Amino acid sequence: MNSIQIAPIDATTFSVSIGGRTPTTHIVTVSPGYAKRLTADKVSVELLLEKSFEFLLERESNTSILRSFELSVIGQYFSEYERVIREKLDNL
């Protein structure tokens, strides 16, 4: 299992480090509006990112994940992303 470490860079940008055989670091931007749409302000952006990276790691290796991206881009690659992430967050 890959460990996921999240550190804020500023109000909307986060560094996400994934441990494992080949550790990687990703810079992710999360717009406040998009975060609110997915979380309804019920969980932190950090938790949203953690669950989003768990979602990604279930589908691809950490070395295949883009190094820098806006969180909403995930839905362009995986159409089920928003539905699945809302379900994961609702079940916490």
Secondary structure, 3 states (H helix, E strand, C coil): CCCEEEEECCCCEEEEEECCCCCEEEEEECCHHHHHHHHCCCCCHHHHHHHHHHHHHCCCCHHHCCCEEEHHHHHHHCCCHHHHHHHHHHCC
